[in-house]
Amino acid sequence: MGRDLRRRLAAARAAAPTYPEVGATRGGPLPDGYAHLRRRVHLGRGPEVLERAGRYVLGWGSQLGTGFAVHPNAPAEEGATVLLRLTLPGSRWPRLVIPCRVVWTVDEPDRIGFAYGTLPGHPECGEESFLVSMDADGEVWFEVAAFSRLAAWYARLGRPVAALCQYLAIERYLAAVASHS
């Protein structure tokens, strides 16, 4: 990791989340005052599908499969701070470095996943969860839930583009996990 990334990671580790409703994607209604997104895809059936998809999600597979780099790249663990990096296709610049903190994880017989929240320097303010679950009939689903509002000036300036980018990222998360399962 280069000096700049080490510096940014140290600053992110010292920072508090940029929103007060930490952990709100774990269950119940999403908080008011934010845009809400909730999308899910059917992955298959049975505990093997749950386990395979869950390990992929905990290993940042949905992000890596969408084109993000994760630093440091280790399985999602509650309290861990990471930098998601995104380079626009066909160019080294502009490169976004997006600081996040894992705010909860779950690894149960019928649910595996995590959520991360935004830290200062993230273009949005809020939280996103990535959860693989198996229902009572053995059907396995991957769901992404998010509440957010734009935080960075460049995101607010390009509000329609920023909203489209978040929607497309979530669709790509769903596709990455579905193709791995």
N, C-alpha and C positions, 0 to 999 in steps of 0.2 A: 504494500500500500504506500503510495507517495506521501510526501510530507503534508501536502494540502489536505488529502483525505484523512490523515492521522489527526491533523488540527481540527478539521470539521467534526470528526467522530468524537474527539475529546470535548468539544463545545456542546455537541448534542447530548452526550452522556451527562453533562453538568446541568442541562436545561430541564425545565418542567414542561409537561404537555401544554399545548396552546388552547385547551378547552377544559371546562370544569367537569364534564360528564364522563370521566374516564371509566371505561368498562361498560358503557350503556349498550353496546352491541351484544353483550352476553345473553340478554333475554329481555322480554317485555317491550313496551313501545320505545321507539327511538325518540330522542329529545326534540322538543319544539325549537324553532329558530334556525333550523338547518334544512338543507335539501336532503331528502331520503332516497336511497336506492336499495332495492332488494331484488336479486335475481338468483334463480337456481336452475340447475340442469340435472337430469336423471343420469346416473352413472352405470347402473346395473343392479345386480341383486346379490346379496349374501355378504358374510363377514370378510371374505377374501378381498372383495371389491372395496369394502370399507377400509380395511387395513392398508391395501396398496395405495388407494387415493389419499388416505389420511397421512401416511408417511410422506408422500409426495408433497402434500400441502405444508406439512410441518417443516419440510426441507426447502421451503420457499419456491416450490415447483411452479406455482401459478405465476409468481413474479418472474422467475427465470425463463419460463416458457413464453412469456409475453415480451421479452427483450430487455428486462431490467437486469442489472448486475446488483448483487447484494454484498455489502461489505460491513462487517466480516461475514463470510458465508458459513454459518453454522445453523443447525436446526433452531427453529423458533422456540424461544424459552422466555417465560414471563420475566419482565424487567430488562430484557436485552435491548440495546440500542443499535440500530443499523442505519446505514446510508444506502438508499436505493439510488442507482445511477441509471440515467436514460440518455442515450445519444440518439439524435434524430437520424433516420435512415439516410444513407448516402453522405453523411457529414460527421466530422468529429465534433462540430460545434453547431448549435449550442448544446451543451451537456447540462442536464439538470442533476443536481445532487440533492436528494430528498431525505431529510432526517425523520426517523420514525422510532417509536418504542413499542415493543410487544407489551400489551397491557393485560392480556389474559391468554391462557392456553387451556385446552381440555383434551384429555386422552382417556376416554371411557369406552366400554364395550360397544356403545352405539353412537358415539360422537367423538370426532377427532378434529382439532383445528386451533385457530388462534385469531387474535385481533391485534392490530397495531393502531396507535394514535399518532397524531401529528406533533411535531416539535418545532421550535422556531426555525425558520428557513424553509419550511414546507409550503408549497404554493396554496394549500388548503388548510382548513382548521377543522378537525373532526376525527373520526375513527372508521376503520374498515375491518370487517371480520371475514374469515375464510373457514367455513365449517363443512365437514363431510359428516353426514349422519345416515343412520339406517332406521327406517320406520318399523312398526310392528309387523308388517308384512314382509320384511327383509329387503325392501327396495332401498337403494342407496342414492343419496342426493348430495350435490355440492351446492352450497349457497354462499353468496357474497352479499353482505349487508353493509351499508354505509350511511353515515350522516356527516354532512360537510357543508362548509361555506367557503367561498374564496377568500384567501388571505393575502397573497402576494399581489403587488400592484399590477404586474404583467398578467396575472390570471384575471383580476378584476377588469382590466382594460379589455381583455379579449374574452369576456364572460361567455358568449356563445361557443367559442372555440374550446375554452376550458371545460365547459359542461360536456361537449361532445367528446373531448379527450377522456374524461372520466368514464363516460358511458362505454366508449370503445375499449378502454383498458379493462373494465369489468367483463365485457363480452369476451375479450381475449383470455382473461383469467379462467372463465368458464370453459372455453374451448381447450385451453392448455390442460386442465385437469381432466376433462372428458376424453381427450385423445390419449392421455396417459393411463386411463382406467381401462 
